[in-house]
Amino acid sequence: MILEKGQFILKTGQIANHYYFIKSGALRFYYGDYEEQLTAWVIVKNEFFTEISSLNPQLPTRFNIEAIEKTELFCINKDAMEMLYKQIPAWQEFGRITWENMSIRMINQIISFQTLSAQDRYLEFIQDKELMKRVPVKQIASYLGITPNALSRIRKNIK
């Protein structure tokens, strides 16, 4: 599946039914409307993901998942993935490791928000050169939980 920049794989209120792997490109998870979009997650090539809070309980998602650049994805539906988990022990191990890594990333992000200043969160964020090249400044600010003006001041202070 190929998405052009600005295309969605899931919109608020829809129910997730697929798992994805990003071959190339980048996506963001955000919530809110056009005026105030809050970026919760950014994922880039070689990442496996789904909207787990919608997929497993089969509840409407709170997120929009949008391509922030041209993105090529592989996808597999929920039923096919469940079949692979049941029939192939190595696939279960793959799933376990994938979700453990995702959990670690989420825990680190939560701790970062609870313990680091906005400037320190930005300094941590810029260590990931892939994200810096791909994510627009407004979305970086949202991801860090600050306004674009605050991000501008932080960037000016560290130069």
DSSP file (Angstrom, degrees, kcal/mol; ACC not computed):
  #  RESIDUE AA STRUCTURE BP1 BP2  ACC     N-H-->O    O-->H-N    N-H-->O    O-->H-N    TCO  KAPPA ALPHA  PHI   PSI    X-CA   Y-CA   Z-CA
    1    1 A M              0   0    0      0, 0.0    72,-3.2     0, 0.0     2,-0.5   0.000 360.0 360.0 360.0 134.2    0.0    0.0    0.0
    2    2 A I  E     -A   72   0A   0     70,-0.2     2,-0.4    68,-0.0    70,-0.2  -0.969 360.0-166.7-118.2 130.0    1.3    3.4   -0.9
    3    3 A L  E     -A   71   0A   0     68,-3.2    68,-2.7    -2,-0.5     2,-0.2  -0.922  13.1-140.0-111.3 138.0    0.1    6.6    0.8
    4    4 A E    >   -     0   0    0     -2,-0.4     3,-2.5    66,-0.2    63,-0.3  -0.577  47.1 -73.5 -86.2 159.7    0.8   10.1   -0.5
    5    5 A K  T 3  S+     0   0    0      1,-0.3    63,-0.2    -2,-0.2    -1,-0.1  -0.288 123.8  23.0 -52.5 131.5    1.7   12.9    2.0
    6    6 A G  T 3  S+     0   0    0     61,-3.0    -1,-0.3     1,-0.3     2,-0.2   0.267  92.6 124.7  92.8 -11.2   -1.6   13.8    3.8
    7    7 A Q    <   -     0   0    0     -3,-2.5    60,-2.9    60,-0.1    -1,-0.3  -0.503  51.1-137.3 -80.9 154.3   -3.4   10.6    3.2
    8    8 A F  E     -D   66   0B   0     58,-0.2    58,-0.2    -2,-0.2     3,-0.1  -0.812  23.7-171.0-111.5 147.8   -4.8    8.6    6.1
    9    9 A I  E    S+     0   0B   0     56,-2.3     2,-0.3     1,-0.4    57,-0.1   0.552  87.2  12.2-103.0 -16.1   -4.8    5.0    7.0
   10   10 A L  E     -D   65   0B   0     55,-1.0    55,-3.0     6,-0.1    -1,-0.4  -0.964  67.2-160.6-158.0 139.8   -7.2    5.6    9.9
   11   11 A K    >   -     0   0    0     -2,-0.3     3,-2.5    53,-0.2    50,-0.3  -0.894  42.3 -77.1-122.6 154.9   -9.4    8.5   11.1
   12   12 A T  T 3  S+     0   0    0     -2,-0.3    50,-0.2     1,-0.3     3,-0.1  -0.169 118.5  24.8 -46.6 132.2  -11.0    9.3   14.4
   13   13 A G  T 3  S+     0   0    0     48,-2.7    -1,-0.3     1,-0.4     2,-0.1   0.161  96.4 111.2  95.1 -18.0  -14.1    7.1   15.0
   14   14 A Q    <   -     0   0    0     -3,-2.5    47,-3.1    49,-0.3     2,-0.5  -0.426  68.4-119.6 -82.4 165.0  -13.0    4.3   12.7
   15   15 A I        -     0   0    0     45,-0.2     2,-0.2    -2,-0.1    40,-0.1  -0.922  23.6-124.1-109.2 127.8  -12.1    0.9   14.0
   16   16 A A        +     0   0    0     -2,-0.5    42,-0.1    43,-0.5    -6,-0.1  -0.451  35.8 164.1 -70.0 137.4   -8.6   -0.5   13.4
   17   17 A N        +     0   0    0     -2,-0.2    61,-2.5    41,-0.0     2,-0.3   0.253  52.1  65.8-135.1   9.2   -8.5   -3.9   11.6
   18   18 A H  E     -B   77   0A   0     59,-0.3    33,-0.4    60,-0.1     2,-0.3  -0.939  59.0-142.7-137.2 155.5   -4.9   -4.1   10.4
   19   19 A Y  E     -B   76   0A   0     57,-2.8    57,-2.1    -2,-0.3     2,-0.3  -0.854  30.2-159.4-106.1 151.0   -1.3   -4.3   11.5
   20   20 A Y  E     -BC  75  49A   0     29,-3.2    29,-2.7    -2,-0.3     2,-0.4  -0.934  19.7-160.9-135.1 154.9    1.3   -2.4    9.4
   21   21 A F  E     -BC  74  48A   0     53,-2.2    53,-2.6    -2,-0.3     2,-0.7  -0.995  23.8-134.5-131.1 130.2    5.0   -2.3    8.7
   22   22 A I  E     +B   73   0A   0     25,-2.6    24,-3.6    -2,-0.4    25,-0.4  -0.755  22.6 178.0 -88.6 113.7    6.5    0.8    7.2
   23   23 A K  E    S-     0   0A   0     49,-2.5     2,-0.3    -2,-0.7    -1,-0.2   0.876  73.9 -10.7 -78.0 -40.8    8.9    0.0    4.3
   24   24 A S  E    S+B   72   0A   0     48,-1.5    48,-2.2    21,-0.1    -1,-0.3  -0.984 107.0  33.1-154.8 154.7    9.6    3.7    3.6
   25   25 A G  S    S-     0   0    0     -2,-0.3    20,-1.1    46,-0.2     2,-0.3  -0.592  71.8 -88.8 101.2-162.4    8.2    7.0    4.7
   26   26 A A  E     -E   44   0B   0     43,-0.4    42,-2.1    18,-0.2    43,-0.9  -0.992  25.6-165.3-157.1 148.1    6.7    8.3    8.0
   27   27 A L  E     -EF  43  67B   0     16,-2.6    16,-2.5    -2,-0.3     2,-0.4  -0.903   8.2-149.3-130.4 158.5    3.3    8.6    9.7
   28   28 A R  E     -EF  42  66B   0     38,-2.4    38,-2.3    -2,-0.3     2,-0.5  -0.992   8.2-144.3-130.5 145.0    2.0   10.4   12.7
   29   29 A F  E     +EF  41  65B   0     12,-2.9    11,-2.6    -2,-0.4    12,-1.5  -0.908  36.1 161.0 -97.2 126.6   -0.7    9.6   15.1
   30   30 A Y  E     -EF  39  64B   0     34,-2.5    34,-3.1    -2,-0.5     2,-0.3  -0.974  24.8-157.0-143.7 161.7   -2.6   12.7   16.1
   31   31 A Y  E     +E   38   0B   0      7,-1.7     7,-3.1    -2,-0.3     2,-0.2  -0.912  50.4  56.2-133.0 163.9   -5.9   13.7   17.7
   32   32 A G  E    S-E   37   0B   0     30,-0.3     5,-0.2    -2,-0.3   -20,-0.1  -0.436  79.5 -71.0 103.6 176.6   -7.9   16.9   17.6
   33   33 A D        -     0   0    0      3,-0.5     3,-0.1    -2,-0.2    -2,-0.1  -0.254  57.1 -78.3-100.4-171.1   -9.3   18.9   14.7
   34   34 A Y  S    S+     0   0    0      1,-0.2     3,-0.4     2,-0.1    -1,-0.0   0.858 127.4  50.3 -57.9 -39.0   -7.7   21.1   12.0
   35   35 A E  S    S+     0   0    0      1,-0.3     2,-0.4     0, 0.0    -1,-0.2   0.885 124.8  21.7 -69.6 -40.2   -7.2   24.0   14.4
   36   36 A E  S    S+     0   0    0     -3,-0.1     2,-0.5     2,-0.0    -3,-0.5  -0.761  70.5 174.2-137.0  89.8   -5.5   22.1   17.2
   37   37 A Q  E     -E   32   0B   0     -2,-0.4     2,-0.7    -3,-0.4    -5,-0.2  -0.842  15.4-157.4 -97.1 127.4   -3.9   18.9   16.2
   38   38 A L  E     -E   31   0B   0     -7,-3.1    -7,-1.7    -2,-0.5     2,-0.5  -0.909  10.4-143.8-108.8 111.3   -1.9   17.2   19.0
   39   39 A T  E     +E   30   0B   0     -2,-0.7    -9,-0.3    -9,-0.2   106,-0.2  -0.614  24.2 172.1 -78.0 120.7    0.7   14.8   17.7
   40   40 A A  E     +     0   0B   0    -11,-2.6     2,-0.3    -2,-0.5   -10,-0.2   0.720  63.1   9.5 -98.9 -26.7    1.0   11.8   20.0
   41   41 A W  E     -E   29   0B   0    -12,-1.5   -12,-2.9     2,-0.0     2,-0.4  -0.991  52.9-161.8-158.4 140.8    3.3    9.5   18.0
   42   42 A V  E     -E   28   0B   0     -2,-0.3     2,-0.4   -14,-0.2   -14,-0.2  -0.999  14.8-173.7-128.0 131.9    5.6    9.6   15.0
   43   43 A I  E     -E   27   0B   0    -16,-2.5   -16,-2.6    -2,-0.4     2,-0.2  -0.964   1.4-170.7-129.4 145.1    6.7    6.4   13.3
   44   44 A V  E >   -E   26   0B   0     -2,-0.4     3,-0.7     1,-0.3   -22,-0.3  -0.614  40.7 -42.3-126.0-178.0    9.2    6.0   10.5
   45   45 A K  T 3  S+     0   0    0    -20,-1.1    -1,-0.3     1,-0.2   -22,-0.2   0.006 118.0  28.8 -49.6 150.9   10.5    3.3    8.2
   46   46 A N  T 3  S+     0   0    0    -24,-3.6     2,-0.4     1,-0.3    -1,-0.2   0.690  91.3 125.0  68.9  23.2   11.2   -0.2    9.5
   47   47 A E    <   -     0   0    0     -3,-0.7   -25,-2.6   -25,-0.4     2,-0.4  -0.918  49.8-149.6-113.3 142.4    8.6    0.1   12.3
   48   48 A F  E     +C   21   0A   0     -2,-0.4     2,-0.3   -27,-0.2   -27,-0.2  -0.888  34.4 149.1-104.5 134.8    5.8   -2.3   12.9
   49   49 A F  E     -C   20   0A   0    -29,-2.7   -29,-3.2    -2,-0.4     2,-0.3  -0.974  26.6-179.7-157.7 168.5    2.6   -0.8   14.4
   50   50 A T        -     0   0    0     -2,-0.3     2,-1.2   -31,-0.2     3,-0.1  -0.924  48.3 -97.4-156.6 173.8   -1.2   -0.8   14.7
   51   51 A E    >>  -     0   0    0    -33,-0.4     4,-2.6    -2,-0.3     3,-1.9  -0.733  47.8-179.8 -96.8  83.8   -3.6    1.3   16.6
   52   52 A I  H 3> S+     0   0    0     -2,-1.2     4,-1.3     1,-0.3    -1,-0.2   0.766  71.1  62.9 -63.0 -31.2   -3.8   -1.2   19.5
   53   53 A S  H 34 S+     0   0    0      1,-0.2    -1,-0.3    -3,-0.1     6,-0.2   0.643 117.8  30.9 -72.5 -10.4   -6.3    0.7   21.6
   54   54 A S  H <>>S+     0   0    0     -3,-1.9     5,-1.2     4,-0.1     4,-1.0   0.738 115.5  57.5-105.7 -41.3   -8.8    0.3   18.8
   55   55 A L  H  <5S+     0   0    0     -4,-2.6     3,-0.2     3,-0.2    -3,-0.2   0.946 108.8  38.5 -61.8 -56.7   -7.7   -3.0   17.2
   56   56 A N  T  <5S+     0   0    0     -4,-1.3    -1,-0.2     1,-0.2    -3,-0.1   0.901 125.7  34.9 -71.9 -41.1   -8.0   -5.4   20.1
   57   57 A P  T  45S-     0   0    0      0, 0.0    -1,-0.2     0, 0.0    -2,-0.2   0.579 102.9-130.8 -85.2  -4.0  -11.1   -4.1   21.8
   58   58 A Q  T  <5 +     0   0    0     -4,-1.0    -3,-0.2     1,-0.2    -4,-0.1   0.935  56.8 145.5  53.8  50.1  -12.6   -3.2   18.4
   59   59 A L      < -     0   0    0     -5,-1.2   -43,-0.5    -6,-0.2    -1,-0.2  -0.818  59.4 -86.4-111.8 154.6  -13.5    0.2   19.6
   60   60 A P        -     0   0    0      0, 0.0   -45,-0.2     0, 0.0   -46,-0.1  -0.343  50.5-116.4 -59.7 138.6  -13.5    3.5   17.6
   61   61 A T        -     0   0    0    -47,-3.1   -48,-2.7   -50,-0.3   -47,-0.1  -0.402  10.3-151.1 -76.2 153.0  -10.0    5.1   17.6
   62   62 A R  S    S+     0   0    0    -50,-0.2   -30,-0.3    -2,-0.1     2,-0.2   0.492  74.6  78.8 -92.6  -8.3   -9.3    8.5   19.1
   63   63 A F        -     0   0    0    -52,-0.2     2,-0.4   -49,-0.1   -49,-0.3  -0.602  64.9-145.4-105.8 158.7   -6.5    9.0   16.6
   64   64 A N  E     - F   0  30B   0    -34,-3.1   -34,-2.5   -53,-0.2     2,-0.6  -0.956  17.6-154.1-107.8 138.5   -5.9   10.0   13.0
   65   65 A I  E     +DF  10  29B   0    -55,-3.0   -56,-2.3    -2,-0.4   -55,-1.0  -0.957  23.1 176.4-118.3 113.1   -3.0    8.2   11.4
   66   66 A E  E     -DF   8  28B   0    -38,-2.3   -38,-2.4    -2,-0.6     2,-0.4  -0.898  33.9-117.7-123.6 141.7   -1.6   10.4    8.5
   67   67 A A  E     - F   0  27B   0    -60,-2.9   -61,-3.0    -2,-0.4   -40,-0.3  -0.647  18.5-168.4 -73.7 127.7    1.3   10.1    6.2
   68   68 A I  S    S+     0   0    0    -42,-2.1     2,-0.3    -2,-0.4   -41,-0.2   0.447  78.6   3.9 -96.3  -1.6    3.7   13.0    6.7
   69   69 A E  S    S-     0   0    0    -43,-0.9   -43,-0.4   -65,-0.1    -1,-0.2  -0.936 111.9 -54.9-161.5 172.2    5.5   12.1    3.5
   70   70 A K        -     0   0    0     -2,-0.3     2,-0.4   -45,-0.1   -66,-0.2  -0.371  66.4-169.9 -56.7 129.4    5.0    9.5    0.8
   71   71 A T  E     -A    3   0A   0    -68,-2.7   -68,-3.2   -46,-0.2     2,-0.5  -0.983  21.4-155.2-134.6 132.9    4.9    6.2    2.7
   72   72 A E  E     -AB   2  24A   0    -48,-2.2   -49,-2.5    -2,-0.4   -48,-1.5  -0.933  23.5-177.9-108.5 128.7    5.0    2.6    1.6
   73   73 A L  E     - B   0  22A   0    -72,-3.2     2,-0.4    -2,-0.5   -51,-0.2  -0.900  25.1-147.7-125.3 149.4    3.4    0.1    3.9
   74   74 A F  E     - B   0  21A   0    -53,-2.6   -53,-2.2    -2,-0.3     2,-0.3  -0.928  28.7-169.6-104.2 142.1    2.8   -3.6    4.2
   75   75 A C  E     - B   0  20A   0     -2,-0.4     2,-0.4   -55,-0.2   -55,-0.2  -0.969  17.7-173.3-136.1 153.6   -0.4   -4.6    6.0
   76   76 A I  E     - B   0  19A   0    -57,-2.1   -57,-2.8    -2,-0.3    -2,-0.0  -0.995  29.3-117.8-141.1 135.5   -2.0   -7.7    7.3
   77   77 A N  E  >  - B   0  18A   0     -2,-0.4     4,-2.3   -59,-0.2   -59,-0.3  -0.298  28.2-108.3 -76.2 162.7   -5.5   -7.9    8.7
   78   78 A K  H  > S+     0   0    0    -61,-2.5     4,-2.4     1,-0.2     5,-0.2   0.869 116.3  51.2 -57.1 -44.1   -6.3   -8.8   12.3
   79   79 A D  H  > S+     0   0    0    -62,-0.2     4,-2.0     1,-0.2    -1,-0.2   0.905 110.6  48.2 -64.6 -41.9   -7.7  -12.3   11.5
   80   80 A A  H  > S+     0   0    0      2,-0.2     4,-2.2     1,-0.2    -1,-0.2   0.893 111.5  50.9 -65.3 -39.0   -4.6  -13.3    9.4
   81   81 A M  H  X S+     0   0    0     -4,-2.3     4,-2.6     2,-0.2    -2,-0.2   0.914 108.7  51.2 -64.5 -42.4   -2.3  -12.1   12.1
   82   82 A E  H  X S+     0   0    0     -4,-2.4     4,-2.0     1,-0.2    -1,-0.2   0.892 108.9  51.6 -61.3 -39.5   -4.2  -14.1   14.7
   83   83 A M  H  X S+     0   0    0     -4,-2.0     4,-2.2     2,-0.2     5,-0.2   0.922 109.8  49.2 -63.1 -44.0   -3.8  -17.2   12.5
   84   84 A L  H  X S+     0   0    0     -4,-2.2     4,-2.4     1,-0.2     7,-0.3   0.916 109.6  52.1 -61.7 -43.1   -0.1  -16.6   12.2
   85   85 A Y  H  < S+     0   0    0     -4,-2.6     7,-0.2     1,-0.2    -1,-0.2   0.896 113.8  43.9 -59.3 -40.3    0.2  -16.2   16.0
   86   86 A K  H  < S+     0   0    0     -4,-2.0    -1,-0.2    -5,-0.2    -2,-0.2   0.840 121.8  36.3 -74.1 -34.1   -1.6  -19.5   16.5
   87   87 A Q  H  < S+     0   0    0     -4,-2.2    -2,-0.2     1,-0.2    -3,-0.2   0.698 113.0  51.7 -97.3 -20.4    0.2  -21.5   13.9
   88   88 A I    >X  -     0   0    0     -4,-2.4     4,-1.4    -5,-0.2     3,-1.1  -0.897  57.1-165.2-126.1 103.9    3.8  -20.3   13.9
   89   89 A P  H 3> S+     0   0    0      0, 0.0     4,-1.8     0, 0.0    -1,-0.1   0.852  93.0  56.7 -54.8 -37.1    5.6  -20.2   17.3
   90   90 A A  H 3> S+     0   0    0      1,-0.2     4,-2.2     2,-0.2     5,-0.1   0.833 102.8  55.6 -64.6 -30.2    8.4  -17.9   15.8
   91   91 A W  H <> S+     0   0    0     -3,-1.1     4,-2.6    -7,-0.3    -1,-0.2   0.864 103.8  53.9 -70.1 -35.0    5.7  -15.5   14.8
   92   92 A Q  H  X S+     0   0    0     -4,-1.4     4,-2.6    -8,-0.2    -2,-0.2   0.915 108.9  49.0 -61.6 -42.7    4.5  -15.4   18.5
   93   93 A E  H  X S+     0   0    0     -4,-1.8     4,-2.6     2,-0.2     5,-0.2   0.914 109.8  51.5 -63.3 -43.4    8.1  -14.5   19.5
   94   94 A F  H  X S+     0   0    0     -4,-2.2     4,-2.6     1,-0.2    -2,-0.2   0.935 111.6  47.6 -56.6 -48.2    8.2  -11.8   16.8
   95   95 A G  H  X S+     0   0    0     -4,-2.6     4,-2.5     2,-0.2     5,-0.2   0.909 111.1  50.6 -61.4 -44.0    5.0  -10.3   18.2
   96   96 A R  H  X S+     0   0    0     -4,-2.6     4,-2.3     1,-0.2    -2,-0.2   0.939 113.2  44.6 -60.5 -48.0    6.2  -10.4   21.7
   97   97 A I  H  X S+     0   0    0     -4,-2.6     4,-2.4     2,-0.2    -2,-0.2   0.905 112.8  52.2 -64.7 -41.5    9.5   -8.7   20.9
   98   98 A T  H  X S+     0   0    0     -4,-2.6     4,-2.1    -5,-0.2    -2,-0.2   0.937 113.3  42.8 -59.5 -48.4    7.7   -6.1   18.8
   99   99 A W  H  X S+     0   0    0     -4,-2.5     4,-2.3     2,-0.2    -1,-0.2   0.824 111.6  54.5 -73.0 -30.8    5.2   -5.2   21.5
  100  100 A E  H  X S+     0   0    0     -4,-2.3     4,-2.4    -5,-0.2    -1,-0.2   0.938 110.0  47.4 -63.5 -45.2    7.8   -5.2   24.2
  101  101 A N  H  X S+     0   0    0     -4,-2.4     4,-2.2     1,-0.2    -2,-0.2   0.901 112.3  49.5 -62.6 -40.8    9.9   -2.7   22.2
  102  102 A M  H  X S+     0   0    0     -4,-2.1     4,-2.3     2,-0.2    -1,-0.2   0.899 110.5  50.9 -63.9 -40.7    6.8   -0.5   21.6
  103  103 A S  H  X S+     0   0    0     -4,-2.3     4,-2.8     2,-0.2    -2,-0.2   0.909 108.9  50.8 -64.0 -41.9    6.0   -0.6   25.3
  104  104 A I  H  X S+     0   0    0     -4,-2.4     4,-2.7     1,-0.2    -1,-0.2   0.926 110.1  50.0 -61.3 -44.6    9.5    0.5   26.2
  105  105 A R  H  X S+     0   0    0     -4,-2.2     4,-2.0     1,-0.2    -2,-0.2   0.916 112.6  47.1 -61.0 -42.7    9.3    3.4   23.8
  106  106 A M  H  X S+     0   0    0     -4,-2.3     4,-2.3     2,-0.2    -2,-0.2   0.910 111.9  49.7 -66.1 -42.5    5.9    4.5   25.2
  107  107 A I  H  X S+     0   0    0     -4,-2.8     4,-2.7     1,-0.2     5,-0.2   0.921 110.6  50.5 -62.2 -43.4    7.2    4.2   28.8
  108  108 A N  H  X S+     0   0    0     -4,-2.7     4,-2.3     1,-0.2    -1,-0.2   0.888 109.9  50.7 -62.2 -38.1   10.2    6.2   28.0
  109  109 A Q  H  X S+     0   0    0     -4,-2.0     4,-2.1    -5,-0.2    -1,-0.2   0.913 110.8  48.4 -66.4 -41.6    8.0    8.9   26.4
  110  110 A I  H  X S+     0   0    0     -4,-2.3     4,-1.8     2,-0.2    -2,-0.2   0.941 112.7  47.5 -62.9 -47.2    5.8    9.1   29.4
  111  111 A I  H  X S+     0   0    0     -4,-2.7     4,-2.0     1,-0.2     5,-0.3   0.897 109.0  55.3 -61.9 -40.0    8.8    9.4   31.8
  112  112 A S  H  X S+     0   0    0     -4,-2.3     4,-2.4     1,-0.2    -1,-0.2   0.927 108.8  47.1 -57.8 -46.7   10.3   12.0   29.5
  113  113 A F  H  < S+     0   0    0     -4,-2.1    -1,-0.2     1,-0.2    -2,-0.2   0.827 116.1  45.3 -65.5 -31.5    7.1   14.1   29.8
  114  114 A Q  H  < S+     0   0    0     -4,-1.8    -1,-0.2    -5,-0.2    -2,-0.2   0.742 126.7  24.2 -84.3 -23.3    7.0   13.7   33.6
  115  115 A T  H  < S+     0   0    0     -4,-2.0     2,-0.3    -5,-0.2    -3,-0.2   0.647 105.1  73.2-120.3 -18.9   10.6   14.4   34.4
  116  116 A L  S  < S-     0   0    0     -4,-2.4     2,-0.1    -5,-0.3     0, 0.0  -0.724  71.9-119.9-105.8 150.8   12.3   16.5   31.7
  117  117 A S     >  -     0   0    0     -2,-0.3     4,-2.5     1,-0.1     5,-0.2  -0.321  37.4-103.3 -72.2 166.5   11.9   20.2   30.8
  118  118 A A  H  > S+     0   0    0      1,-0.2     4,-2.2     2,-0.2     5,-0.2   0.895 124.1  51.8 -59.4 -40.1   10.7   21.1   27.4
  119  119 A Q  H  > S+     0   0    0      1,-0.2     4,-2.6     2,-0.2    -1,-0.2   0.919 109.8  48.0 -64.4 -42.7   14.2   22.0   26.3
  120  120 A D  H  > S+     0   0    0      2,-0.2     4,-2.1     1,-0.2    -2,-0.2   0.876 110.0  52.6 -66.3 -36.7   15.6   18.6   27.5
  121  121 A R  H  X S+     0   0    0     -4,-2.5     4,-2.4     2,-0.2    -1,-0.2   0.911 110.8  48.3 -63.4 -40.4   12.7   16.8   25.7
  122  122 A Y  H  X S+     0   0    0     -4,-2.2     4,-2.6     2,-0.2    -2,-0.2   0.929 109.4  51.5 -64.6 -44.7   13.7   18.7   22.5
  123  123 A L  H  < S+     0   0    0     -4,-2.6     4,-0.3     1,-0.2    -1,-0.2   0.876 112.4  47.2 -60.2 -36.9   17.4   17.8   23.0
  124  124 A E  H >< S+     0   0    0     -4,-2.1     3,-1.0     1,-0.2     4,-0.3   0.905 111.0  52.2 -67.8 -42.3   16.4   14.2   23.4
  125  125 A F  H >< S+     0   0    0     -4,-2.4     3,-1.8     1,-0.2     7,-0.2   0.889 102.1  58.3 -62.3 -41.3   14.2   14.4   20.3
  126  126 A I  T 3< S+     0   0    0     -4,-2.6    -1,-0.2     1,-0.3    -2,-0.2   0.593  87.2  77.1 -72.2  -7.5   16.9   15.8   18.0
  127  127 A Q  T <  S+     0   0    0     -3,-1.0     2,-1.2    -4,-0.3    -1,-0.3   0.772  81.5  74.4 -67.6 -24.4   19.1   12.8   18.7
  128  128 A D    <>  -     0   0    0     -3,-1.8     4,-2.0    -4,-0.3     3,-0.3  -0.748  65.6-175.6 -91.8  94.0   16.8   11.0   16.2
  129  129 A K  H  > S+     0   0    0     -2,-1.2     4,-1.9     1,-0.2    -1,-0.2   0.806  78.8  61.5 -62.5 -31.7   18.0   12.4   12.9
  130  130 A E  H  > S+     0   0    0      1,-0.2     4,-1.1     2,-0.2    -1,-0.2   0.939 107.9  42.9 -60.2 -47.3   15.4   10.5   11.0
  131  131 A L  H >> S+     0   0    0     -3,-0.3     4,-2.7     1,-0.2     3,-0.5   0.910 110.2  56.3 -66.5 -41.6   12.6   12.3   12.8
  132  132 A M  H 3< S+     0   0    0     -4,-2.0    -1,-0.2     1,-0.2    -2,-0.2   0.869 108.7  47.4 -59.4 -37.6   14.3   15.7   12.6
  133  133 A K  H 3< S+     0   0    0     -4,-1.9    -1,-0.2    -5,-0.2    -2,-0.2   0.780 121.4  35.1 -73.0 -26.2   14.4   15.5    8.8
  134  134 A R  H << S+     0   0    0     -4,-1.1    -2,-0.2    -3,-0.5    -1,-0.1   0.768  96.7  79.4-104.1 -30.0   10.8   14.4    8.4
  135  135 A V  S  < S-     0   0    0     -4,-2.7     5,-0.1    -5,-0.1    -1,-0.0  -0.722  75.0-125.2 -95.4 124.8    8.6   16.0   11.0
  136  136 A P    >>  -     0   0    0      0, 0.0     4,-2.2     0, 0.0     3,-0.5  -0.268  26.8-112.0 -61.9 152.0    7.5   19.7   10.4
  137  137 A V  H 3> S+     0   0    0      1,-0.3     4,-2.7     2,-0.2     5,-0.2   0.868 116.2  55.2 -54.9 -43.0    8.3   22.1   13.3
  138  138 A K  H 3> S+     0   0    0      1,-0.2     4,-2.0     2,-0.2    -1,-0.3   0.895 110.7  45.6 -60.0 -39.7    4.7   22.6   14.2
  139  139 A Q  H <> S+     0   0    0     -3,-0.5     4,-2.6     2,-0.2    -1,-0.2   0.837 109.9  54.4 -73.9 -32.5    4.3   18.8   14.6
  140  140 A I  H  X S+     0   0    0     -4,-2.2     4,-2.1     2,-0.2    -2,-0.2   0.943 108.7  49.3 -62.3 -46.8    7.5   18.6   16.6
  141  141 A A  H  X>S+     0   0    0     -4,-2.7     5,-2.7     1,-0.2     4,-0.6   0.933 112.3  47.5 -57.6 -47.4    6.2   21.2   19.0
  142  142 A S  H ><5S+     0   0    0     -4,-2.0     3,-1.1     1,-0.2    -1,-0.2   0.918 110.3  51.9 -60.6 -44.7    2.9   19.3   19.4
  143  143 A Y  H 3<5S+     0   0    0     -4,-2.6    -1,-0.2     1,-0.3    -2,-0.2   0.850 111.2  48.2 -59.6 -36.2    4.8   16.0   20.0
  144  144 A L  H 3<5S-     0   0    0     -4,-2.1    -1,-0.3    -5,-0.2    -2,-0.2   0.521 116.4-115.8 -84.1  -5.6    6.9   17.7   22.7
  145  145 A G  T <<5S+     0   0    0     -3,-1.1     2,-0.3    -4,-0.6    -3,-0.2   0.795  78.8 105.5  78.2  29.1    3.8   19.2   24.3
  146  146 A I  S   <S-     0   0    0     -5,-2.7    -1,-0.3    -6,-0.2    -2,-0.1  -0.842  72.8 -97.1-133.1 169.7    4.7   22.8   23.7
  147  147 A T     >  -     0   0    0     -2,-0.3     4,-2.2     1,-0.1     5,-0.2  -0.476  34.6-112.9 -82.8 159.3    3.7   25.6   21.4
  148  148 A P  H  > S+     0   0    0      0, 0.0     4,-2.3     0, 0.0     5,-0.1   0.866 119.4  54.8 -58.3 -35.3    5.6   26.4   18.2
  149  149 A N  H  > S+     0   0    0      2,-0.2     4,-2.1     1,-0.2     5,-0.2   0.908 107.3  49.0 -64.7 -41.7    6.7   29.7   19.7
  150  150 A A  H  > S+     0   0    0      1,-0.2     4,-2.3     2,-0.2    -1,-0.2   0.904 111.1  50.3 -64.6 -39.9    8.1   27.9   22.8
  151  151 A L  H  X S+     0   0    0     -4,-2.2     4,-2.8     1,-0.2     5,-0.2   0.904 107.4  54.0 -63.9 -40.3   10.0   25.6   20.5
  152  152 A S  H  X S+     0   0    0     -4,-2.3     4,-2.1     1,-0.2    -1,-0.2   0.914 109.4  47.8 -59.7 -43.0   11.4   28.5   18.5
  153  153 A R  H  X S+     0   0    0     -4,-2.1     4,-2.3     2,-0.2    -1,-0.2   0.908 111.9  50.0 -63.9 -42.3   12.7   30.0   21.8
  154  154 A I  H  X S+     0   0    0     -4,-2.3     4,-1.6     1,-0.2    -2,-0.2   0.934 110.8  48.7 -62.4 -45.9   14.3   26.7   22.8
  155  155 A R  H  X S+     0   0    0     -4,-2.8     4,-0.6     1,-0.2    -1,-0.2   0.880 111.3  50.2 -62.7 -37.8   15.9   26.3   19.4
  156  156 A K  H >< S+     0   0    0     -4,-2.1     3,-0.7    -5,-0.2    -1,-0.2   0.889 108.5  53.4 -66.2 -39.6   17.3   29.8   19.6
  157  157 A N  H 3< S+     0   0    0     -4,-2.3    -1,-0.2     1,-0.2    -2,-0.2   0.798 108.4  48.7 -67.6 -29.7   18.7   29.2   23.2
  158  158 A I  H 3<        0   0    0     -4,-1.6    -1,-0.2     1,-0.2    -2,-0.2   0.537 360.0 360.0 -92.9  -4.0   20.6   26.1   22.2
  159  159 A K    <<        0   0    0     -3,-0.7    -1,-0.2    -4,-0.6    -2,-0.1   0.501 360.0 360.0 -76.4 360.0   22.3   27.5   19.1
